[in-house]
Amino acid sequence: MGIIKPMEWVVTATKKAKKQIPRLPESIMKKIAALIRDIENDGPVRGNWPNYSFMGQNRHHCHIKKGRPTYVAVWEVTDKKINLVEVKYVGTHEKAPY
C-alpha cells in the first residue's frame, strides 16, 4: 500500500485578476505562475513566500517582489471541501485590497 497524497487544490482567478496578470512585467508573471503551482500542490498556506500572511476569513497574501514597486498577490479559499482557491488580486502593493 502506497502513501496517500492529499487532493491537490484548484486555483482560479477573478475577472479582475485575469486582466491584471498579463499587464505585469514578465518576471512577475513567472513568479505568479510559480505561486499558483505551489498553491495547487501544497495548499493556500504559503509560509515559504516572502511576507506571507493569513489575513482572516480564508484570505491570504504574500509579496511577489520586494522593493519599488512591491508586487503582491491576494488569494482566498472559496471551498475547503473541494480544495478551491481564487486569486483575487495581483499587482502593486499600493492598490492591494487589504
C-alpha atoms as an extended CHARMM CRD file, in Angstrom:
* protein
*
        98  EXT
         1         1  MET       CA              0.0000000000        0.0000000000        0.0000000000  PROA      1               0.0000000000
         2         2  GLY       CA              1.4640000000        3.3600000000       -1.0630000000  PROA      2               0.0000000000
         3         3  ILE       CA              1.4320000000        6.7510000000        0.5660000000  PROA      3               0.0000000000
         4         4  ILE       CA             -1.8570000000        8.5680000000        0.1530000000  PROA      4               0.0000000000
         5         5  LYS       CA             -1.2660000000       12.0110000000       -1.3340000000  PROA      5               0.0000000000
         6         6  PRO       CA             -3.7430000000       14.7210000000       -0.3020000000  PROA      6               0.0000000000
         7         7  MET       CA             -6.0020000000       16.0550000000       -3.0050000000  PROA      7               0.0000000000
         8         8  GLU       CA             -4.4880000000       18.9150000000       -4.9530000000  PROA      8               0.0000000000
         9         9  TRP       CA             -6.0070000000       22.3920000000       -4.8870000000  PROA      9               0.0000000000
        10        10  VAL       CA             -7.7730000000       24.0040000000       -7.8330000000  PROA      10              0.0000000000
        11        11  VAL       CA             -6.7660000000       27.6340000000       -8.3500000000  PROA      11              0.0000000000
        12        12  THR       CA             -8.9670000000       30.0410000000      -10.3010000000  PROA      12              0.0000000000
        13        13  ALA       CA             -8.8220000000       33.8280000000      -10.6580000000  PROA      13              0.0000000000
        14        14  THR       CA            -11.3630000000       36.6110000000      -10.6130000000  PROA      14              0.0000000000
        15        15  LYS       CA            -12.0160000000       38.5890000000      -13.8110000000  PROA      15              0.0000000000
        16        16  LYS       CA            -10.0340000000       41.4560000000      -12.3110000000  PROA      16              0.0000000000
        17        17  ALA       CA             -7.0080000000       39.2560000000      -11.5670000000  PROA      17              0.0000000000
        18        18  LYS       CA             -7.1700000000       37.7160000000      -15.0480000000  PROA      18              0.0000000000
        19        19  LYS       CA             -6.9370000000       41.2310000000      -16.5020000000  PROA      19              0.0000000000
        20        20  GLN       CA             -4.1270000000       42.2780000000      -14.1460000000  PROA      20              0.0000000000
        21        21  ILE       CA             -1.7430000000       39.3750000000      -14.7440000000  PROA      21              0.0000000000
        22        22  PRO       CA             -0.9810000000       39.9590000000      -18.4640000000  PROA      22              0.0000000000
        23        23  ARG       CA             -0.2040000000       43.6320000000      -17.7310000000  PROA      23              0.0000000000
        24        24  LEU       CA              2.5620000000       42.7410000000      -15.2670000000  PROA      24              0.0000000000
        25        25  PRO       CA              6.2730000000       42.5310000000      -16.1030000000  PROA      25              0.0000000000
        26        26  GLU       CA              7.2880000000       39.0920000000      -17.4010000000  PROA      26              0.0000000000
        27        27  SER       CA              9.4070000000       38.3100000000      -14.3410000000  PROA      27              0.0000000000
        28        28  ILE       CA              6.4070000000       38.9430000000      -12.0800000000  PROA      28              0.0000000000
        29        29  MET       CA              4.1340000000       36.7800000000      -14.2580000000  PROA      29              0.0000000000
        30        30  LYS       CA              6.6340000000       33.9140000000      -13.8760000000  PROA      30              0.0000000000
        31        31  LYS       CA              6.6120000000       34.3030000000      -10.0970000000  PROA      31              0.0000000000
        32        32  ILE       CA              2.7970000000       34.3510000000      -10.0670000000  PROA      32              0.0000000000
        33        33  ALA       CA              2.8060000000       31.0980000000      -12.0710000000  PROA      33              0.0000000000
        34        34  ALA       CA              5.1970000000       29.5820000000       -9.5020000000  PROA      34              0.0000000000
        35        35  LEU       CA              2.9890000000       30.7410000000       -6.6170000000  PROA      35              0.0000000000
        36        36  ILE       CA             -0.0940000000       29.2170000000       -8.2610000000  PROA      36              0.0000000000
        37        37  ARG       CA              1.7690000000       25.9060000000       -8.7510000000  PROA      37              0.0000000000
        38        38  ASP       CA              2.7690000000       25.9550000000       -5.0660000000  PROA      38              0.0000000000
        39        39  ILE       CA             -0.8480000000       26.5590000000       -4.0100000000  PROA      39              0.0000000000
        40        40  GLU       CA             -2.1110000000       23.7960000000       -6.3340000000  PROA      40              0.0000000000
        41        41  ASN       CA              0.4120000000       21.2800000000       -4.9760000000  PROA      41              0.0000000000
        42        42  ASP       CA              0.6790000000       22.2440000000       -1.3060000000  PROA      42              0.0000000000
        43        43  GLY       CA             -2.3730000000       24.3560000000       -0.4290000000  PROA      43              0.0000000000
        44        44  PRO       CA             -3.0720000000       28.0100000000        0.2920000000  PROA      44              0.0000000000
        45        45  VAL       CA             -0.8310000000       28.4400000000        3.3630000000  PROA      45              0.0000000000
        46        46  ARG       CA              2.4170000000       29.6190000000        1.7710000000  PROA      46              0.0000000000
        47        47  GLY       CA              4.8300000000       30.3870000000        4.5870000000  PROA      47              0.0000000000
        48        48  ASN       CA              7.7180000000       29.8080000000        2.1770000000  PROA      48              0.0000000000
        49        49  TRP       CA              6.8680000000       33.0230000000        0.2520000000  PROA      49              0.0000000000
        50        50  PRO       CA              8.1230000000       36.4830000000        1.3930000000  PROA      50              0.0000000000
        51        51  ASN       CA              5.8740000000       38.3870000000        3.7610000000  PROA      51              0.0000000000
        52        52  TYR       CA              3.1880000000       35.6960000000        3.6290000000  PROA      52              0.0000000000
        53        53  SER       CA              0.3010000000       36.3200000000        5.9840000000  PROA      53              0.0000000000
        54        54  PHE       CA             -3.1150000000       34.9020000000        6.7220000000  PROA      54              0.0000000000
        55        55  MET       CA             -5.4630000000       37.8800000000        6.6230000000  PROA      55              0.0000000000
        56        56  GLY       CA             -8.5030000000       36.2030000000        8.2140000000  PROA      56              0.0000000000
        57        57  GLN       CA            -11.7290000000       34.9240000000        6.6670000000  PROA      57              0.0000000000
        58        58  ASN       CA             -9.8470000000       32.4520000000        4.4370000000  PROA      58              0.0000000000
        59        59  ARG       CA             -7.8140000000       35.2480000000        2.7830000000  PROA      59              0.0000000000
        60        60  HSD       CA             -4.0300000000       35.0960000000        2.2890000000  PROA      60              0.0000000000
        61        61  HSD       CA             -1.3690000000       37.3490000000        0.7840000000  PROA      61              0.0000000000
        62        62  CYS       CA              2.3450000000       37.4390000000        0.0330000000  PROA      62              0.0000000000
        63        63  HSD       CA              4.9150000000       39.5980000000       -1.6900000000  PROA      63              0.0000000000
        64        64  ILE       CA              5.8620000000       38.5200000000       -5.1920000000  PROA      64              0.0000000000
        65        65  LYS       CA              8.6740000000       41.0810000000       -5.4220000000  PROA      65              0.0000000000
        66        66  LYS       CA             10.0770000000       43.3850000000       -2.7580000000  PROA      66              0.0000000000
        67        67  GLY       CA             11.4200000000       46.8530000000       -3.4700000000  PROA      67              0.0000000000
        68        68  ARG       CA              9.9080000000       49.5720000000       -5.5910000000  PROA      68              0.0000000000
        69        69  PRO       CA              7.4070000000       48.7820000000       -6.7410000000  PROA      69              0.0000000000
        70        70  THR       CA              6.4620000000       45.9250000000       -4.4340000000  PROA      70              0.0000000000
        71        71  TYR       CA              4.1730000000       43.3880000000       -6.0870000000  PROA      71              0.0000000000
        72        72  VAL       CA              1.7120000000       41.3220000000       -4.0590000000  PROA      72              0.0000000000
        73        73  ALA       CA             -0.8300000000       38.5690000000       -4.5770000000  PROA      73              0.0000000000
        74        74  VAL       CA             -4.0390000000       38.0780000000       -2.5980000000  PROA      74              0.0000000000
        75        75  TRP       CA             -5.9760000000       34.8090000000       -2.6960000000  PROA      75              0.0000000000
        76        76  GLU       CA             -8.9190000000       33.3080000000       -0.8630000000  PROA      76              0.0000000000
        77        77  VAL       CA            -10.0400000000       29.7750000000       -0.0610000000  PROA      77              0.0000000000
        78        78  THR       CA            -13.5470000000       29.6230000000       -1.5130000000  PROA      78              0.0000000000
        79        79  ASP       CA            -14.3230000000       25.9660000000       -0.7470000000  PROA      79              0.0000000000
        80        80  LYS       CA            -12.3600000000       23.8390000000        1.7270000000  PROA      80              0.0000000000
        81        81  LYS       CA            -14.2560000000       20.6360000000        0.9160000000  PROA      81              0.0000000000
        82        82  ILE       CA            -13.1870000000       20.5470000000       -2.7230000000  PROA      82              0.0000000000
        83        83  ASN       CA             -9.9220000000       22.4750000000       -2.2230000000  PROA      83              0.0000000000
        84        84  LEU       CA            -10.8060000000       25.5630000000       -4.2600000000  PROA      84              0.0000000000
        85        85  VAL       CA             -8.7520000000       28.7870000000       -4.1390000000  PROA      85              0.0000000000
        86        86  GLU       CA             -9.4060000000       32.0230000000       -6.0250000000  PROA      86              0.0000000000
        87        87  VAL       CA             -6.7390000000       34.6260000000       -6.7720000000  PROA      87              0.0000000000
        88        88  LYS       CA             -8.3520000000       37.9930000000       -6.0050000000  PROA      88              0.0000000000
        89        89  TYR       CA             -5.5720000000       40.4830000000       -6.7850000000  PROA      89              0.0000000000
        90        90  VAL       CA             -2.1260000000       40.6090000000       -8.3340000000  PROA      90              0.0000000000
        91        91  GLY       CA             -0.3290000000       43.9220000000       -8.6290000000  PROA      91              0.0000000000
        92        92  THR       CA              1.4140000000       46.6890000000       -6.7710000000  PROA      92              0.0000000000
        93        93  HSD       CA              1.2480000000       46.9240000000       -3.0190000000  PROA      93              0.0000000000
        94        94  GLU       CA             -0.3430000000       50.3910000000       -3.0740000000  PROA      94              0.0000000000
        95        95  LYS       CA             -3.5360000000       49.1810000000       -4.7490000000  PROA      95              0.0000000000
        96        96  ALA       CA             -3.8800000000       45.8710000000       -2.8830000000  PROA      96              0.0000000000
        97        97  PRO       CA             -7.3210000000       45.2120000000       -1.3360000000  PROA      97              0.0000000000
        98        98  TYR       CA             -6.3900000000       44.7730000000        2.3270000000  PROA      98              0.0000000000
